[in-house]
Amino acid sequence: MKIYISSQHDNGSKFLEIDVSESITAKEVLELSEVKRLYKQEIDLLRVGINGEELDGKYKPHPINYRMSHGERLEIYKPLFQDPKQRRKNKAKLAKKT
């Protein structure tokens, strides 16, 4: 079966198309040697998603439990440098001072 891998980095993004077995999980895909070259973090620290929906264990299962389907795109998200909520709070404080 054919799946796609999308990874975002500071210097751009990369896109892979690979053939895998029918029963592979998202975590097993991340452990493939050609996919490991796309990220530098430990697998458990990565934020990943399928077709734009994060595999977080709340609405979608964790990567270890998610079985990939033909044509799906596994996305590896880059880490955030700053928490968006904290950034908005800091911006609001600055606006109040002026």
mmCIF file of the C-alpha atoms, coordinates in Angstrom:
data_MODEL
# 
_entry.id   MODEL 
# 
loop_
_atom_site.group_PDB 
_atom_site.id 
_atom_site.type_symbol 
_atom_site.label_atom_id 
_atom_site.label_alt_id 
_atom_site.label_comp_id 
_atom_site.label_asym_id 
_atom_site.label_entity_id 
_atom_site.label_seq_id 
_atom_site.pdbx_PDB_ins_code 
_atom_site.Cartn_x 
_atom_site.Cartn_y 
_atom_site.Cartn_z 
_atom_site.occupancy 
_atom_site.B_iso_or_equiv 
_atom_site.pdbx_formal_charge 
_atom_site.auth_seq_id 
_atom_site.auth_comp_id 
_atom_site.auth_asym_id 
_atom_site.auth_atom_id 
_atom_site.pdbx_PDB_model_num 
ATOM 1  C CA . MET A 1 1  ? 0.000   0.000  0.000  1.00 0.00 ? 1  MET A CA 1 
ATOM 2  C CA . LYS A 1 2  ? 1.210   3.504  -0.721 1.00 0.00 ? 2  LYS A CA 1 
ATOM 3  C CA . ILE A 1 3  ? 1.313   6.246  1.944  1.00 0.00 ? 3  ILE A CA 1 
ATOM 4  C CA . TYR A 1 4  ? 2.810   9.719  2.091  1.00 0.00 ? 4  TYR A CA 1 
ATOM 5  C CA . ILE A 1 5  ? 5.032   11.362 4.695  1.00 0.00 ? 5  ILE A CA 1 
ATOM 6  C CA . SER A 1 6  ? 5.157   15.124 5.165  1.00 0.00 ? 6  SER A CA 1 
ATOM 7  C CA . SER A 1 7  ? 7.666   16.772 7.491  1.00 0.00 ? 7  SER A CA 1 
ATOM 8  C CA . GLN A 1 8  ? 8.091   20.465 8.346  1.00 0.00 ? 8  GLN A CA 1 
ATOM 9  C CA . HIS A 1 9  ? 11.483  21.916 9.248  1.00 0.00 ? 9  HIS A CA 1 
ATOM 10 C CA . ASP A 1 10 ? 13.010  25.330 9.806  1.00 0.00 ? 10 ASP A CA 1 
ATOM 11 C CA . ASN A 1 11 ? 14.626  25.150 6.368  1.00 0.00 ? 11 ASN A CA 1 
ATOM 12 C CA . GLY A 1 12 ? 11.504  23.978 4.525  1.00 0.00 ? 12 GLY A CA 1 
ATOM 13 C CA . SER A 1 13 ? 9.425   20.860 4.238  1.00 0.00 ? 13 SER A CA 1 
ATOM 14 C CA . LYS A 1 14 ? 9.978   17.381 2.843  1.00 0.00 ? 14 LYS A CA 1 
ATOM 15 C CA . PHE A 1 15 ? 7.565   14.967 1.237  1.00 0.00 ? 15 PHE A CA 1 
ATOM 16 C CA . LEU A 1 16 ? 8.041   11.202 0.795  1.00 0.00 ? 16 LEU A CA 1 
ATOM 17 C CA . GLU A 1 17 ? 5.979   8.565  -0.939 1.00 0.00 ? 17 GLU A CA 1 
ATOM 18 C CA . ILE A 1 18 ? 6.612   5.036  0.353  1.00 0.00 ? 18 ILE A CA 1 
ATOM 19 C CA . ASP A 1 19 ? 5.177   1.539  -0.034 1.00 0.00 ? 19 ASP A CA 1 
ATOM 20 C CA . VAL A 1 20 ? 4.413   -0.259 3.246  1.00 0.00 ? 20 VAL A CA 1 
ATOM 21 C CA . SER A 1 21 ? 2.561   -3.368 4.418  1.00 0.00 ? 21 SER A CA 1 
ATOM 22 C CA . GLU A 1 22 ? -1.191  -3.283 4.963  1.00 0.00 ? 22 GLU A CA 1 
ATOM 23 C CA . SER A 1 23 ? -1.143  -3.592 8.763  1.00 0.00 ? 23 SER A CA 1 
ATOM 24 C CA . ILE A 1 24 ? 1.512   -0.974 9.617  1.00 0.00 ? 24 ILE A CA 1 
ATOM 25 C CA . THR A 1 25 ? 0.907   1.523  12.418 1.00 0.00 ? 25 THR A CA 1 
ATOM 26 C CA . ALA A 1 26 ? 1.901   5.189  12.406 1.00 0.00 ? 26 ALA A CA 1 
ATOM 27 C CA . LYS A 1 27 ? 4.618   4.505  14.987 1.00 0.00 ? 27 LYS A CA 1 
ATOM 28 C CA . GLU A 1 28 ? 6.090   1.719  12.830 1.00 0.00 ? 28 GLU A CA 1 
ATOM 29 C CA . VAL A 1 29 ? 6.220   4.131  9.896  1.00 0.00 ? 29 VAL A CA 1 
ATOM 30 C CA . LEU A 1 30 ? 8.161   6.607  12.049 1.00 0.00 ? 30 LEU A CA 1 
ATOM 31 C CA . GLU A 1 31 ? 10.673  3.857  12.851 1.00 0.00 ? 31 GLU A CA 1 
ATOM 32 C CA . LEU A 1 32 ? 11.494  3.189  9.166  1.00 0.00 ? 32 LEU A CA 1 
ATOM 33 C CA . SER A 1 33 ? 15.044  4.240  8.281  1.00 0.00 ? 33 SER A CA 1 
ATOM 34 C CA . GLU A 1 34 ? 14.007  6.486  5.377  1.00 0.00 ? 34 GLU A CA 1 
ATOM 35 C CA . VAL A 1 35 ? 11.542  8.341  7.632  1.00 0.00 ? 35 VAL A CA 1 
ATOM 36 C CA . LYS A 1 36 ? 13.953  8.622  10.592 1.00 0.00 ? 36 LYS A CA 1 
ATOM 37 C CA . ARG A 1 37 ? 16.139  10.918 8.484  1.00 0.00 ? 37 ARG A CA 1 
ATOM 38 C CA . LEU A 1 38 ? 13.377  13.549 8.563  1.00 0.00 ? 38 LEU A CA 1 
ATOM 39 C CA . TYR A 1 39 ? 13.447  14.236 12.304 1.00 0.00 ? 39 TYR A CA 1 
ATOM 40 C CA . LYS A 1 40 ? 15.977  14.479 15.135 1.00 0.00 ? 40 LYS A CA 1 
ATOM 41 C CA . GLN A 1 41 ? 13.769  14.020 18.209 1.00 0.00 ? 41 GLN A CA 1 
ATOM 42 C CA . GLU A 1 42 ? 12.770  10.836 20.006 1.00 0.00 ? 42 GLU A CA 1 
ATOM 43 C CA . ILE A 1 43 ? 9.648   9.243  18.523 1.00 0.00 ? 43 ILE A CA 1 
ATOM 44 C CA . ASP A 1 44 ? 7.665   9.665  21.754 1.00 0.00 ? 44 ASP A CA 1 
ATOM 45 C CA . LEU A 1 45 ? 8.303   13.439 21.723 1.00 0.00 ? 45 LEU A CA 1 
ATOM 46 C CA . LEU A 1 46 ? 7.100   13.981 18.151 1.00 0.00 ? 46 LEU A CA 1 
ATOM 47 C CA . ARG A 1 47 ? 3.750   15.508 17.342 1.00 0.00 ? 47 ARG A CA 1 
ATOM 48 C CA . VAL A 1 48 ? 2.279   13.656 14.379 1.00 0.00 ? 48 VAL A CA 1 
ATOM 49 C CA . GLY A 1 49 ? -1.005  13.709 12.527 1.00 0.00 ? 49 GLY A CA 1 
ATOM 50 C CA . ILE A 1 50 ? -2.908  12.015 9.746  1.00 0.00 ? 50 ILE A CA 1 
ATOM 51 C CA . ASN A 1 51 ? -4.307  14.190 6.954  1.00 0.00 ? 51 ASN A CA 1 
ATOM 52 C CA . GLY A 1 52 ? -4.326  17.310 9.149  1.00 0.00 ? 52 GLY A CA 1 
ATOM 53 C CA . GLU A 1 53 ? -5.659  15.739 12.367 1.00 0.00 ? 53 GLU A CA 1 
ATOM 54 C CA . GLU A 1 54 ? -3.205  15.246 15.233 1.00 0.00 ? 54 GLU A CA 1 
ATOM 55 C CA . LEU A 1 55 ? -2.810  11.771 16.715 1.00 0.00 ? 55 LEU A CA 1 
ATOM 56 C CA . ASP A 1 56 ? -3.075  12.909 20.326 1.00 0.00 ? 56 ASP A CA 1 
ATOM 57 C CA . GLY A 1 57 ? -5.129  10.175 21.997 1.00 0.00 ? 57 GLY A CA 1 
ATOM 58 C CA . LYS A 1 58 ? -8.153  12.440 22.489 1.00 0.00 ? 58 LYS A CA 1 
ATOM 59 C CA . TYR A 1 59 ? -10.024 12.500 19.184 1.00 0.00 ? 59 TYR A CA 1 
ATOM 60 C CA . LYS A 1 60 ? -7.689  10.230 17.220 1.00 0.00 ? 60 LYS A CA 1 
ATOM 61 C CA . PRO A 1 61 ? -5.716  7.315  18.729 1.00 0.00 ? 61 PRO A CA 1 
ATOM 62 C CA . HIS A 1 62 ? -2.044  7.525  19.651 1.00 0.00 ? 62 HIS A CA 1 
ATOM 63 C CA . PRO A 1 63 ? 0.429   6.717  16.841 1.00 0.00 ? 63 PRO A CA 1 
ATOM 64 C CA . ILE A 1 64 ? 1.181   3.313  18.358 1.00 0.00 ? 64 ILE A CA 1 
ATOM 65 C CA . ASN A 1 65 ? -2.485  2.279  17.878 1.00 0.00 ? 65 ASN A CA 1 
ATOM 66 C CA . TYR A 1 66 ? -3.325  3.988  14.575 1.00 0.00 ? 66 TYR A CA 1 
ATOM 67 C CA . ARG A 1 67 ? -3.343  1.646  11.548 1.00 0.00 ? 67 ARG A CA 1 
ATOM 68 C CA . MET A 1 68 ? -2.470  3.426  8.321  1.00 0.00 ? 68 MET A CA 1 
ATOM 69 C CA . SER A 1 69 ? -4.721  3.147  5.251  1.00 0.00 ? 69 SER A CA 1 
ATOM 70 C CA . HIS A 1 70 ? -3.848  3.391  1.577  1.00 0.00 ? 70 HIS A CA 1 
ATOM 71 C CA . GLY A 1 71 ? -3.233  6.958  0.417  1.00 0.00 ? 71 GLY A CA 1 
ATOM 72 C CA . GLU A 1 72 ? -3.070  8.558  3.873  1.00 0.00 ? 72 GLU A CA 1 
ATOM 73 C CA . ARG A 1 73 ? -0.546  11.278 4.685  1.00 0.00 ? 73 ARG A CA 1 
ATOM 74 C CA . LEU A 1 74 ? 1.439   11.019 7.922  1.00 0.00 ? 74 LEU A CA 1 
ATOM 75 C CA . GLU A 1 75 ? 2.532   14.496 9.007  1.00 0.00 ? 75 GLU A CA 1 
ATOM 76 C CA . ILE A 1 76 ? 5.438   15.229 11.338 1.00 0.00 ? 76 ILE A CA 1 
ATOM 77 C CA . TYR A 1 77 ? 4.881   18.641 12.923 1.00 0.00 ? 77 TYR A CA 1 
ATOM 78 C CA . LYS A 1 78 ? 7.732   20.928 13.882 1.00 0.00 ? 78 LYS A CA 1 
ATOM 79 C CA . PRO A 1 79 ? 7.859   21.950 17.550 1.00 0.00 ? 79 PRO A CA 1 
ATOM 80 C CA . LEU A 1 80 ? 6.506   25.335 18.582 1.00 0.00 ? 80 LEU A CA 1 
ATOM 81 C CA . PHE A 1 81 ? 9.061   27.863 19.783 1.00 0.00 ? 81 PHE A CA 1 
ATOM 82 C CA . GLN A 1 82 ? 6.517   29.696 21.914 1.00 0.00 ? 82 GLN A CA 1 
ATOM 83 C CA . ASP A 1 83 ? 3.176   28.745 23.411 1.00 0.00 ? 83 ASP A CA 1 
ATOM 84 C CA . PRO A 1 84 ? 0.450   30.600 21.435 1.00 0.00 ? 84 PRO A CA 1 
ATOM 85 C CA . LYS A 1 85 ? -1.638  31.228 24.580 1.00 0.00 ? 85 LYS A CA 1 
ATOM 86 C CA . GLN A 1 86 ? 1.302   32.779 26.404 1.00 0.00 ? 86 GLN A CA 1 
ATOM 87 C CA . ARG A 1 87 ? 2.136   34.901 23.361 1.00 0.00 ? 87 ARG A CA 1 
ATOM 88 C CA . ARG A 1 88 ? -1.409  36.329 23.292 1.00 0.00 ? 88 ARG A CA 1 
ATOM 89 C CA . LYS A 1 89 ? -1.253  37.071 27.034 1.00 0.00 ? 89 LYS A CA 1 
ATOM 90 C CA . ASN A 1 90 ? 2.044   38.914 26.619 1.00 0.00 ? 90 ASN A CA 1 
ATOM 91 C CA . LYS A 1 91 ? 0.638   40.884 23.685 1.00 0.00 ? 91 LYS A CA 1 
ATOM 92 C CA . ALA A 1 92 ? -2.432  41.867 25.739 1.00 0.00 ? 92 ALA A CA 1 
ATOM 93 C CA . LYS A 1 93 ? -0.243  43.059 28.622 1.00 0.00 ? 93 LYS A CA 1 
ATOM 94 C CA . LEU A 1 94 ? 1.778   45.251 26.256 1.00 0.00 ? 94 LEU A CA 1 
ATOM 95 C CA . ALA A 1 95 ? -1.411  46.716 24.785 1.00 0.00 ? 95 ALA A CA 1 
ATOM 96 C CA . LYS A 1 96 ? -2.718  47.639 28.268 1.00 0.00 ? 96 LYS A CA 1 
ATOM 97 C CA . LYS A 1 97 ? 0.493   49.496 29.141 1.00 0.00 ? 97 LYS A CA 1 
ATOM 98 C CA . THR A 1 98 ? 0.203   51.832 26.160 1.00 0.00 ? 98 THR A CA 1 
# 
